């Protein structure tokens, strides 16, 4: 049993069966290599082994924007609430936080920033194309 | 001055709230040292030798008097009543208290200021020419483009945890006063044959422990593609830049290891996927950003003959510290922060207030910070120059040494910085004291002397005509000297160059004498006083200077022999 955040809610998940169809990507992996296996997977996990390793942010965007992945995209590893806003913008919708980080308290971090200048998965148009003049 | 709209302000306010929470979690033991370190750094907060240091962002060096007064205020209230302007056009406060930093940030936010991404492994303050908007050789108004890049690079969701810090410089004039060749990305505005604006794109330049001149990866990038192209470069860097070794993590190492051609191919391949996508810039956005800048209400004036003003001391100041302006009857003025005895770039809170008064009265309430750590009043009426000079002199800000040897660029060094191997400030002062004769300084002519207290090169010593680097030898402070560096094409044909080390390092007390010997060699060998120190180094090489400093090869051998005999 593990707690995780999924679609901005805290849920408890039982351990997955070993034959579950899960793709796990490490930071150095190329998402292009799994692009033709994305159909029908239970989820894709991207590992963030260190607090400051930002490669997975690019992987998230590529999976969503370039390879059209629509299913669950889960960030796992050394993740605190400080990452959530940006990870969500890069297409992640599920998060396993590092030990000791309270997922209930972390939910507030999705509201850290109410806008973003850049185009991203959650805001396909950059702010300058959305501004009311 | 760019004026925030409601969204710009909201994001800065939200950042204050977020950082307040992060500080509280750290103090409550909910964030580890390492985690908080990564978070506080991206908000400009270092833990230094004696106290924390807060680096406040001054985007592209542009500052309003309201903001400067707030900085004065904050430095009195939370610090020790002074600040240090850095080579990144930012302001550093050396004595804040960790618990008070959220409060300081909240106060900064009230004047549209912040410390966002002034450190850490993220985009840093985009820098440009301190004469942007007023230079006679301007191609585009670089402030507008810098603000567009500032917005794009602020809280970028994909690129907030880069392998290492990332510095972008943009130059909008013919001469390069932004040192674009020594930045992670350098952008040089150009116009094509139809007059359309675009950018020459350089990557992989930088100083630090592996100084490299950037390489051009695109000769002409039409402006609508600016952000998608930057995005492509950053995606390649974010994915493939090294993260195993902090000293090899800058983009320059990636460009070097892959080679510029392969790097370019990767960027172009990535760009091909996102080119013409939603991040493609539109003319309305350029106009919107441009319209949010305040513009000086210039009067119609004629140029004055400043040479005809016979006030003793004034002419020397005009010659060095007053610069041509694109509008007749106006001039740009540099207020020197390089008075002998004052650490380069330092100003007191009282000086900040007085400078704000000057800028209000004489320069439309705005000023700029130069990467040479001086302040610029960009829009002064020529007829006010004598008065500005008098008042600046009263404030100790009229040292007529711009472009001269004593206009030293220096990092804070071992007096403050935890990274430094050696002190910088006392070396700067000792050199300034040795060269205190203004006539002699003018005779020596243009000379950039830069000092860094360690190989991180915050004092840009690699691109000084004379560069001084603090090194540690068995726990003692020594100084290595380079000559022949050049910050960029500030004049036609003078490309950026990295200095060459002249030989073994020196004790601190010997540094001024060594500089004097270098100058002596130059004065003997120059063709005319139009040939600068750096030109002579490039013409005759380092060897004659070495001989002057260390003696010739025979003398060196004899000394070596003697030293061995003694040992």
Interface residues (C-beta under 8 A of the other chain):
Chain A: X51 X52 X53 X54 X55 X57 X58 X61 X66 X80 X82 X85 X86 X87 X89 X90 X100 X112 X113 X114 X115 X116 X117 X118 X119 X120 X124 X125 X126 X127 X128 X129 X131 X133
Chain B: X7 X10 X11 X14 X15 X17 X18 X22 X30 X31 X34 X35 X38 X39 X121 X151 X152 X154 X155 X156 X157 X158 X159 X160 X161 X162 X163 X227 X235 X238 X239 X243 X273 X277 X278 X279 X281 X282 X284 X285 X288
